[in-house]
Amino acid sequence: MSNPRSYIYEGFWTDWSHGPILGKTLTLPQRNGSFLLVFLAIYVTIAATSFRQIISFILHQHLTYHPDKEVDGLHSQRQAIFRNTKTAAAASWELLRLGFTWKAKARSSWLRSIPFGLLALANLVAFAISSIFVSQVASGAGDFVLIRSPYCGYHLFPSSPSSSLNQTNAIEIDDSGYKSLRDTTRAAEYAKSCYGTATQLGQCNNFVIKEIPSRLNTNVTCPFAQSICLRNGSATIQIDTDLIDSYEMLGISASVSNRVAFRKVSTCTPLRLRDYYRDEPGVDEGLGTENMANFYLGPRSSSHKSTFEYNIRSQTTVENYNIA
């Protein structure tokens, strides 16, 4: 199985677990992501300073009176704070302290200073929270990302143009068999390593969830006629997955309206098939006429009367292969 990290999509996409708006996500390489974080930190710092200066300028101009109008010391000191204080923290402290300093010397000293001090304090808190959110912009590749592999779809097995039809089919069947064997081996290894355990092996984190939950039911009736059910159907088991959500469990990124939920119920039971089994000559694609084992429990299609068939002769090959 290829490493999913090799196919991480870089760019804008939607993480539908957070909705169409909050789920808007930008995935970048680690180096570019670091540059973005530094830029956002600098941007928030500059924005906080500029916003405080703009508010201070507006308040200073709004509270500036005509030179002929008499003002008290609190007003002059407040205007000086608006004009000269460099940071929101310093401004909030000076304005809050101003009301206590002038409470015995100026009218309504608290009402004329504390609201402006609280406004400066609110500005400080708001941009402090913004700085915290900037740190949350980044998430490592261990969190949710979008995987877009160029190899999704059906497997096509190449064949030699100079080969005859039977040789071509045989080559394709061999390649298909090798792939099926490799997939089966990998699935068995994955099940052994990851199912029913608390292991944190890397190979167990390739999917959205480690295993699809299922229920095993042993109290089920044999789905076939009792005459062919071994042990009177007492060995019958049923595996039920309940509903499998295409997003939550399979990780297919889609909005709620475009998701699919399906359920798989498999019933397994040993059967007495001697009366339904026949060895017959048949055609195995790519290999010609062969002795085939056929089971007759109902036709697969109008052209296949047997339910299942397989080649009795074990295929042999001299070609080597590796299971990677």
C-alpha positions in Angstrom: 0.0 0.0 0.0 1.4 3.4 -1.0 2.0 5.9 1.8 -1.1 8.2 1.8 1.2 11.1 2.8 2.6 11.0 -0.7 -0.7 12.1 -2.1 -1.7 14.9 0.3 -3.5 17.6 -1.7 -2.0 21.0 -1.4 -4.3 24.0 -1.8 -7.8 25.0 -0.7 -10.4 22.4 0.1 -13.4 22.0 2.5 -13.3 19.9 5.7 -17.0 19.1 5.9 -16.8 18.0 9.5 -16.7 21.8 10.4 -19.3 22.9 7.8 -19.0 24.7 4.5 -17.6 28.0 6.1 -15.5 27.0 9.1 -14.4 24.0 7.1 -12.5 26.0 4.5 -8.9 24.7 4.7 -5.6 25.5 3.1 -3.0 22.8 3.1 0.6 23.8 2.5 4.0 22.2 2.6 5.6 22.5 6.1 8.1 25.2 4.9 5.4 27.4 3.3 3.1 26.9 6.3 5.9 28.2 8.6 6.2 31.3 6.4 2.4 31.8 6.6 2.4 31.6 10.4 5.2 34.2 10.7 3.3 36.5 8.3 0.1 36.1 10.2 1.8 36.8 13.6 3.4 40.0 12.2 0.1 41.0 10.5 -1.9 40.7 13.7 0.7 42.7 15.7 0.7 45.5 13.1 -3.2 45.4 12.9 -3.5 45.6 16.7 -1.2 48.7 16.9 -2.8 50.4 13.9 -6.3 49.8 15.1 -5.6 51.2 18.6 -4.0 54.3 17.0 -7.0 54.8 14.7 -9.4 54.6 17.6 -7.2 56.9 19.7 -7.1 59.4 16.9 -10.9 59.4 16.4 -11.5 59.8 20.2 -8.9 62.6 20.5 -10.4 64.5 17.6 -14.0 64.0 18.8 -13.2 65.2 22.3 -11.1 68.2 21.2 -12.9 71.4 22.1 -12.5 75.0 20.8 -9.5 76.7 22.2 -11.7 79.3 23.8 -13.6 76.7 25.8 -12.3 76.1 29.3 -11.4 72.5 30.1 -10.1 70.9 33.3 -6.9 68.9 34.0 -8.6 65.5 33.6 -9.6 66.4 30.0 -6.1 67.6 29.1 -4.5 64.5 30.6 -7.0 62.2 28.9 -6.2 63.8 25.5 -2.5 63.4 26.2 -3.0 59.7 26.9 -4.9 59.3 23.6 -2.1 61.1 21.7 1.0 59.8 23.3 0.4 56.3 24.7 2.0 53.6 22.4 0.3 50.4 23.5 -3.3 49.4 24.4 -2.1 47.9 27.7 -0.5 51.2 28.7 -3.5 53.2 27.6 -6.0 51.1 29.5 -3.9 51.3 32.7 -3.5 55.1 32.4 -7.2 55.7 31.7 -8.4 53.4 34.5 -6.0 55.1 36.9 -7.1 58.5 35.7 -10.5 58.3 37.2 -9.2 57.5 40.7 -6.5 60.2 40.5 -9.1 63.0 39.7 -12.1 61.7 41.6 -11.8 64.5 44.2 -10.8 67.3 41.8 -12.9 66.8 38.6 -16.6 66.2 38.0 -17.7 62.7 36.9 -14.1 61.6 36.8 -14.9 57.9 36.6 -17.5 58.3 33.9 -15.1 60.4 31.8 -12.2 58.0 32.0 -13.1 54.4 32.9 -15.2 53.7 29.8 -12.3 54.6 27.6 -10.0 52.5 29.7 -12.3 49.5 29.3 -12.4 50.2 25.5 -8.6 50.0 25.4 -8.7 46.9 27.5 -11.2 45.2 25.2 -9.0 46.1 22.2 -6.1 44.4 24.0 -8.0 41.3 24.8 -9.5 41.0 21.3 -6.2 41.0 19.6 -4.7 38.7 22.2 -7.4 36.2 21.3 -6.6 36.8 17.7 -3.0 35.9 18.3 -4.1 32.6 19.9 -6.2 31.8 16.9 -3.2 32.4 14.7 -1.4 29.6 16.4 -4.4 27.3 15.7 -4.2 28.0 12.0 -1.4 25.4 11.7 -2.1 21.7 12.1 0.3 18.9 11.3 -0.1 16.2 8.6 -1.3 13.9 11.4 -4.6 15.8 11.5 -7.2 15.7 8.7 -5.9 16.3 5.2 -7.3 15.6 1.8 -5.8 12.6 -0.1 -5.9 12.7 -3.9 -4.1 9.7 -5.3 -3.6 9.5 -9.1 -4.1 5.8 -9.0 -7.8 5.6 -8.0 -10.0 3.5 -10.2 -9.8 0.1 -11.9 -6.5 -1.8 -12.4 -5.6 -2.4 -16.0 -2.9 -5.0 -16.6 -0.7 -4.3 -19.6 -0.1 -7.0 -22.2 2.4 -7.4 -25.1 1.0 -6.3 -28.5 2.7 -9.2 -30.2 1.2 -11.9 -27.9 -1.6 -14.1 -29.1 -5.1 -13.7 -27.5 -4.6 -16.7 -25.2 -1.1 -15.6 -24.2 -2.4 -12.0 -23.6 -5.2 -13.3 -21.4 -2.9 -15.6 -19.5 -0.5 -12.7 -18.8 -3.3 -10.5 -17.6 -4.7 -13.3 -15.4 -1.3 -14.0 -13.9 -0.8 -10.3 -13.1 -4.3 -10.1 -11.7 -3.6 -13.2 -9.6 -0.4 -11.7 -8.2 -2.2 -8.5 -7.3 -5.0 -10.4 -5.6 -2.4 -12.5 -3.6 -0.6 -9.3 -2.6 -3.8 -7.6 -1.6 -4.9 -10.6 0.4 -1.5 -10.9 2.2 -1.5 -7.2 3.1 -5.1 -7.4 4.3 -4.2 -10.3 6.5 -1.2 -8.5 7.9 -3.3 -5.4 8.6 -6.0 -7.4 10.3 -3.5 -9.2 12.5 -1.6 -6.0 13.5 -4.5 -3.6 13.9 -7.9 -5.3 14.5 -9.0 -5.5 18.1 -5.8 -4.0 19.6 -4.7 -0.7 21.0 -1.5 -0.6 18.9 -0.3 2.7 17.5 1.7 1.2 14.6 2.0 3.6 11.6 0.3 1.2 9.3 -2.8 1.3 11.5 -3.3 5.0 10.9 -3.6 5.0 7.1 -7.4 5.1 7.3 -9.9 7.4 9.0 -10.7 4.7 11.5 -8.7 1.7 12.3 -11.5 -0.8 11.7 -15.1 -0.7 10.7 -17.2 -1.8 13.7 -19.3 -4.9 13.3 -21.5 -7.2 15.3 -21.2 -11.0 15.4 -24.5 -12.8 15.8 -24.5 -16.6 16.3 -28.2 -16.8 16.9 -29.3 -16.9 13.3 -31.1 -19.4 11.1 -29.4 -21.1 8.2 -30.5 -19.3 5.0 -30.6 -22.5 3.0 -32.8 -25.5 3.2 -32.3 -27.5 6.3 -31.4 -30.6 4.2 -28.1 -29.1 3.2 -27.2 -27.2 6.4 -24.6 -29.0 8.4 -25.3 -29.4 12.1 -28.9 -28.3 11.5 -27.7 -24.8 10.9 -26.2 -24.4 14.4 -22.9 -23.3 13.0 -24.4 -20.3 11.2 -23.0 -16.9 12.0 -23.9 -13.4 10.8 -21.7 -10.3 10.6 -23.5 -7.0 10.6 -21.7 -3.7 10.1 -24.8 -1.5 10.8 -24.7 1.7 8.7 -21.3 2.7 7.3 -21.0 6.4 6.7 -19.0 7.3 3.6 -17.5 10.3 5.4 -17.1 9.4 9.0 -15.8 5.9 8.4 -14.4 5.8 4.8 -13.1 9.4 4.8 -14.7 10.4 1.4 -14.9 14.2 1.6 -18.4 15.3 0.8 -21.2 17.5 2.1 -24.0 15.9 4.1 -26.3 15.9 1.2 -23.8 14.0 -0.9 -22.8 11.3 1.6 -23.8 7.7 1.4 -24.6 5.3 4.2 -24.8 1.6 3.5 -24.9 -1.5 5.5 -23.4 -5.0 4.9 -24.8 -8.1 6.4 -22.9 -11.4 5.7 -24.3 -14.8 6.7 -21.9 -17.7 6.7 -22.7 -21.4 7.2 -21.2 -24.7 6.3 -23.2 -26.7 3.7 -23.6 -30.3 2.6 -22.9 -29.8 -1.2 -22.1 -33.3 -2.4 -25.4 -33.5 -4.4 -24.8 -30.0 -5.9 -21.2 -30.4 -7.0 -20.0 -31.7 -10.4 -16.6 -31.9 -12.1 -17.1 -30.8 -15.7 -15.0 -29.7 -18.6 -15.0 -25.9 -19.0 -13.2 -23.0 -20.4 -10.8 -21.1 -18.1 -10.1 -17.7 -19.8 -6.6 -17.7 -21.1 -5.9 -21.3 -20.4 -8.3 -23.1 -22.7 -10.4 -26.2 -21.8 -9.9 -27.3 -18.2 -11.6 -29.5 -15.6 -13.7 -27.2 -13.6 -15.5 -27.8 -10.3 -19.0 -26.4 -10.5 -21.5 -25.8 -7.7 -25.2 -25.6 -8.6 -27.2 -23.6 -6.1 -28.7 -21.2 -8.6 -27.5 -19.6 -11.8 -25.2 -16.6 -11.8 -26.6 -15.3 -15.0 -28.3 -16.5 -18.2 -25.0 -17.7 -19.5 -23.6 -19.2 -16.3 -25.8 -21.9 -14.9 -23.5 -22.7 -12.0 -23.3 -20.6 -8.8 -19.5 -20.9 -8.5 -16.7 -22.6 -10.3 -13.0 -23.0 -10.0 -10.2 -24.7 -11.9 -9.3 -28.0 -10.3 -5.8 -28.1 -11.8 -3.5 -25.9 -9.8 -1.9 -23.4 -12.0 1.9 -23.3 -12.0 4.3 -20.6 -13.1 8.0 -20.1 -13.3 7.7 -16.3 -13.0 9.1 -14.8 -9.8 7.4 -12.1 -8.0 7.8 -10.1 -4.8 5.2 -9.0 -2.2 6.3 -5.5 -1.3 
